[in-house]
């Protein structure tokens, strides 16, 4: 359905009491008006049916070039990050343009069906031919009608540790990558890792690009590249454009070190991404018992006033064999794993898959307000609590006033008749 809307009626908005109508003019939100009672939707109006309307979901961290390749050419039996990289290295050798485009578009259509309209994908550029990057630049244009796509030049096998790694990164930026990536904990030495972080931030600053680094995605408490990234962001006054993804090692840092680290993090203003389902699967693999959860300090970062968002990371690839594109599943897992099921966290939880992800992507016209692009979703539930309890697909997804998805409201589960 691609109806051009004139209004969304009978909507609930977080932070506002009662029902509201949202007018839509030329693909943008117009006046938002309280409703005294429920109304019947007119032609070209979308009935939110008393459900919560939120900004469109943001997927801030995914690897579309590897999506839908789980088991090819073999399964990651150990479940470790490192075997996943080995499996991907074998699969990467067989990549073609059509292969990458087909799997990426399949995944993005799945995302769109779940109300995701903004995606940041990491694309492996440790390939001398840059096959995946060139294909993903095509995909970006092909899907622009339903998804805004940011592309990260991601050096999966390192910058310093991969032959011509720096040159490939520079070529990726020249071709059109939006974001500069890195993976310092996978470089051969700590010095290589620290040098790579300094270099990539300088590269982004020089070319006016964003930064998103796979940073300390490991249980090792001695992996401390986050402090290097934060210091560089602070030095260049670039923190709002720099994202630290994963930072799993922070879950193993001692509190004394963290007390100093958090001072730097707050000064730098970095954005943070945590991928709860993937980290729960990949981390703690070298522990017997007790086993670490492998997630960063999400509630502590939020309490410090820093922006943290959740992402899916993988969809059926060598690192994670599961995934269905539903951000509510990711949110639910993250809240459980991070001990964030207090009602104070639940009530603000949607920001972890909406506003905070938008901050990481440095989106300038995101949200529900007069004059902004009319991009939103209708959830199934009146409150974040009800939405999380139901875990139902989005009722509707609207993009620039066009209805991309419109589903009937699902009825509550009926009681069993055991008589």
C-alpha positions in Angstrom: 0.0 0.0 0.0 1.4 3.4 -1.0 -1.5 5.8 -0.1 -0.5 9.4 0.3 -1.9 10.5 3.7 -3.5 13.7 4.8 -3.6 12.7 8.5 -3.0 10.1 11.1 -5.9 10.0 13.7 -6.5 8.3 17.0 -2.8 8.3 17.8 -1.1 8.1 21.1 2.2 9.9 21.4 4.8 9.2 24.1 5.0 12.0 26.7 1.5 13.3 25.8 -1.8 12.3 27.3 -4.8 11.2 25.3 -5.4 10.8 21.6 -4.0 13.0 18.9 -4.3 13.7 15.2 -1.3 14.4 13.1 -1.8 16.2 9.8 0.4 15.4 6.9 1.2 18.0 4.2 3.5 17.4 1.2 5.1 14.4 3.0 5.8 16.3 6.2 4.1 16.5 9.6 1.7 19.4 10.0 -0.2 20.4 13.0 -0.5 17.9 15.9 -3.8 18.3 17.7 -5.3 16.7 20.8 -8.5 14.8 20.2 -11.3 14.8 22.8 -12.6 11.4 21.6 -11.9 8.8 19.0 -12.9 9.7 15.5 -13.7 7.7 12.3 -10.8 8.0 9.8 -11.7 9.7 6.6 -10.4 8.8 3.1 -6.6 9.1 3.0 -6.4 9.2 6.8 -4.6 6.4 8.7 -6.4 5.2 11.9 -3.9 4.4 14.6 -6.7 2.9 16.6 -5.5 4.2 19.9 -2.0 2.7 19.5 1.3 4.4 20.1 2.9 6.2 17.2 6.7 6.5 17.3 9.4 7.7 14.9 10.5 5.0 12.4 12.8 2.3 13.8 16.6 2.8 13.3 18.9 -0.2 12.7 22.2 1.4 13.5 24.5 -1.6 13.1 24.2 -4.5 10.6 26.4 -6.3 8.1 24.3 -6.6 5.0 27.2 -7.9 2.8 27.2 -11.0 5.0 23.4 -11.3 5.5 21.8 -14.7 4.7 25.1 -16.5 4.4 24.9 -18.7 7.5 26.3 -22.2 6.8 28.1 -21.0 3.6 30.6 -22.6 3.1 30.4 -24.0 6.6 28.8 -23.4 10.0 30.5 -21.6 12.8 30.5 -24.5 15.3 32.4 -22.8 18.1 30.2 -19.7 18.1 33.2 -17.4 18.5 33.8 -14.1 16.8 37.1 -15.4 15.5 35.7 -18.6 13.8 33.0 -16.3 12.3 35.7 -14.2 10.7 37.4 -17.3 9.4 34.1 -18.6 7.9 33.4 -15.2 6.3 36.9 -15.0 4.8 36.1 -18.2 2.9 32.6 -17.0 1.8 34.0 -13.5 0.9 36.2 -15.1 -1.8 33.0 -16.1 -3.7 31.2 -12.7 -3.6 29.7 -11.3 -6.8 27.8 -8.1 -7.4 24.5 -9.9 -7.9 25.0 -12.1 -4.9 25.5 -9.1 -2.6 22.7 -7.0 -4.0 20.2 -9.9 -3.9 20.8 -10.8 -0.2 21.0 -7.1 0.9 17.8 -6.2 -0.8 16.1 -9.3 0.6 17.2 -8.2 4.1 16.2 -4.6 3.7 12.7 -5.5 2.6 12.4 -7.6 5.7 13.6 -4.6 7.7 11.1 -2.3 6.0 8.2 -4.8 6.9 9.2 -4.4 10.5 9.1 -0.6 10.4 12.8 0.1 10.0 13.5 3.1 7.7 17.1 4.0 8.6 20.0 1.5 8.4 23.7 1.7 8.9 25.6 -1.2 7.4 29.2 -2.2 7.8 30.7 -3.4 4.5 34.0 -5.4 4.5 36.7 -3.5 2.6 39.5 -6.0 3.2 38.9 -7.3 -0.3 41.2 -5.9 -3.0 38.3 -5.8 -5.5 35.9 -4.0 -3.1 33.2 -6.2 -4.6 30.8 -5.8 -1.7 31.3 -2.1 -1.3 30.6 -1.4 -4.9 27.5 -3.5 -4.8 26.2 -1.8 -1.6 26.6 1.6 -3.1 24.2 0.4 -5.8 21.8 -1.0 -3.2 21.8 2.4 -1.4 20.3 4.0 -4.5 17.9 1.1 -5.3 16.3 1.1 -1.8 16.1 4.9 -1.3 12.3 4.8 -1.6 11.9 2.9 1.6 15.2 3.0 3.6 17.9 5.5 4.2 21.2 3.6 4.0 24.5 4.6 5.5 27.6 2.6 4.4 30.6 2.0 6.7 34.0 1.2 5.2 34.7 -1.6 7.6 38.2 -3.3 7.6 37.1 -6.7 8.9 40.7 -8.0 8.9 42.3 -4.9 10.1 43.9 -1.7 8.7 47.5 -2.1 9.9 47.3 -5.9 9.8 45.9 -6.3 6.3 48.0 -5.8 3.2 47.1 -2.4 1.7 44.6 -1.9 4.4 45.0 1.9 4.5 44.8 2.2 0.8 41.6 0.2 0.6 40.0 2.3 3.3 41.0 5.5 1.4 39.6 4.1 -1.8 36.3 3.1 -0.1 35.9 6.7 1.0 36.7 8.0 -2.5 34.0 5.7 -3.9 31.4 7.0 -1.5 31.3 5.3 1.9 29.6 7.5 4.4 31.3 6.3 7.5 34.9 5.3 8.5 35.1 2.1 10.5 37.8 0.1 12.3 38.5 -3.0 14.4 41.5 -2.2 16.7 41.1 -5.3 18.9 41.7 -7.5 15.9 44.9 -5.8 14.8 48.1 -7.8 15.4 49.3 -5.7 18.3 48.0 -3.1 20.7 50.2 -0.5 19.1 48.7 -1.4 15.7 45.2 -1.1 17.2 45.9 2.3 18.8 47.6 3.7 15.6 44.7 2.5 13.5 42.2 4.3 15.7 44.1 7.6 15.4 44.5 7.2 11.7 40.9 6.4 10.9 39.5 9.3 13.0 41.9 11.7 11.2 40.7 10.2 7.8 37.1 10.8 8.7 37.8 14.3 9.9 39.7 15.1 6.8 36.9 13.9 4.5 34.0 15.1 6.7 32.8 11.6 7.3 31.2 9.9 10.4 33.1 7.3 12.4 31.8 3.9 13.7 34.4 1.6 15.2 34.0 -2.0 16.3 35.7 -1.2 19.6 36.8 -3.8 22.2 34.4 -6.5 21.0 36.1 -9.0 23.2 35.9 -10.1 26.9 39.5 -9.1 27.5 39.6 -6.4 30.2 43.0 -5.3 28.8 41.4 -4.3 25.5 41.1 -0.6 26.0 40.9 1.1 22.6 37.8 2.9 23.7 39.9 5.4 25.6 42.0 6.0 22.5 38.8 6.6 20.4 37.3 8.9 22.9 40.5 10.9 23.3 40.8 11.4 19.6 37.2 12.4 19.3 37.7 14.9 22.1 40.9 16.3 20.6 39.1 17.0 17.3 35.8 18.0 18.9 34.2 15.3 16.9 32.4 13.2 19.5 28.8 13.7 18.2 30.0 12.2 14.9 31.8 9.2 16.5 30.2 5.9 17.5 31.8 3.1 19.5 30.1 -0.2 18.6 30.1 -3.2 21.0 32.6 -2.1 23.7 32.0 -5.5 25.2 35.3 -5.4 27.2 33.7 -2.6 29.3 31.7 -5.4 30.9 34.9 -6.8 32.2 36.6 -3.5 33.3 37.0 -2.9 37.0 35.1 -0.1 38.5 38.2 2.0 39.4 39.2 2.1 35.8 35.7 2.8 34.6 35.4 5.8 37.0 38.2 7.5 35.1 37.1 6.3 31.7 33.6 7.6 32.2 34.9 11.1 32.8 36.6 11.0 29.4 33.5 9.5 27.7 31.3 12.3 29.0 33.8 14.9 27.9 34.0 13.4 24.4 30.3 12.9 23.9 30.7 9.6 21.9 27.6 7.6 20.8 27.4 3.9 21.8 25.9 0.9 20.1 25.2 -2.4 21.8 24.1 -5.5 19.9 22.6 -7.6 22.7 21.6 -10.8 20.9 24.9 -11.1 19.1 27.0 -10.3 22.1 25.2 -12.8 24.2 25.9 -15.4 21.6 29.5 -14.6 20.8 31.0 -13.4 24.1 31.8 -15.5 27.2 33.1 -18.3 25.0 36.4 -18.6 26.8 34.7 -18.6 30.3 33.8 -21.8 32.1 31.6 -20.6 34.9 30.5 -18.0 35.8 30.0 -16.9 32.2 30.1 -13.2 31.3 27.2 -11.7 29.4 29.6 -9.8 27.1 27.5 -6.6 26.9 28.7 -3.1 27.6 27.5 -1.0 30.6 24.3 0.2 28.9 22.4 1.6 32.0 25.5 3.2 33.4 26.2 4.9 30.0 22.6 6.1 29.8 22.8 7.4 33.4 25.9 9.3 32.5 23.9 11.2 29.8 25.4 9.4 26.9 23.4 8.1 23.9 23.2 4.3 23.6 21.2 2.4 21.0 20.6 -1.3 20.3 21.3 -3.0 16.9 20.8 -6.4 15.5 24.4 -6.8 14.1 23.7 -9.9 12.0 20.9 -11.6 10.1 21.8 -15.3 9.6 25.5 -15.0 8.9 28.7 -16.7 10.0 28.6 -14.8 13.4 24.9 -15.3 14.2 22.6 -17.9 12.7 19.4 -16.3 13.8 17.6 -13.0 13.2 14.2 -11.9 11.8 14.5 -8.1 11.5 12.2 -7.4 14.4 13.8 -4.6 16.5 11.4 -5.3 19.4 13.0 -8.7 19.7 16.4 -7.0 20.0 15.1 -4.5 22.5 13.5 -7.2 24.6 16.7 -9.2 24.8 18.8 -6.2 25.6 16.5 -5.1 28.5 16.7 -8.5 30.0 20.4 -8.9 29.6 21.2 -5.5 31.0 18.9 -5.7 34.0 16.7 -2.9 32.7 13.2 -4.2 33.4 12.4 -1.6 36.0 9.4 0.4 34.8 11.6 3.5 34.7 13.7 1.9 32.0 10.7 0.2 30.2 8.9 3.5 29.8 11.9 5.1 28.0 13.1 1.9 26.3 11.9 2.8 22.7 14.6 5.4 22.6 17.1 2.6 22.3 15.8 1.6 18.9 14.6 5.1 17.7 16.1 8.4 19.0 19.4 7.2 20.2 20.0 5.3 17.0 19.2 8.4 15.1 21.8 10.3 17.1 24.4 7.7 16.2 23.6 8.1 12.5 23.7 11.9 13.0 20.2 12.3 11.5 19.1 15.9 11.4 15.4 15.6 10.5 14.2 12.7 12.7 11.2 12.6 15.0 7.6 13.5 15.2 7.1 17.3 15.1 5.6 19.9 12.8 7.8 20.4 9.7 9.7 17.1 9.9 9.4 14.4 7.3 6.3 12.3 8.0 8.2 9.1 8.8 6.7 7.1 11.7 5.3 3.7 12.7 2.2 2.7 14.5 3.0 0.1 17.2 0.5 -2.4 18.7 0.0 -1.2 22.2 -0.9 2.1 24.0 2.4 2.3 26.0 6.0 1.0 25.7 5.1 -1.6 28.3 2.2 -2.9 26.2 4.3 -2.9 23.1 7.0 -4.9 24.7 4.5 -7.4 26.3 2.9 -8.0 22.9 6.0 -8.2 20.7 3.6 -7.8 17.7 4.6 -6.5 14.3 4.2 -2.8 13.6 0.6 -2.0 12.6 1.7 0.6 10.0 4.8 2.2 8.6 4.6 5.7 7.0 7.4 7.3 5.0 7.1 10.8 3.7 3.3 10.6 3.9 3.2 7.3 2.0 1.9 4.2 3.8 4.5 1.4 3.3 2.9 -1.1 5.6 -0.7 -1.3 6.9 -1.8 -4.4 8.9 -4.9 -5.1 10.9 -4.6 -4.8 14.7 -3.9 -8.2 16.2 -6.5 -9.3 18.8 -5.2 -10.4 22.2 -4.7 -14.1 22.6 -8.0 -15.7 23.4 -8.4 -17.8 26.5 -8.4 -21.6 26.1 -11.7 -23.4 26.5 -10.7 -26.4 28.5 -14.2 -27.4 29.6 
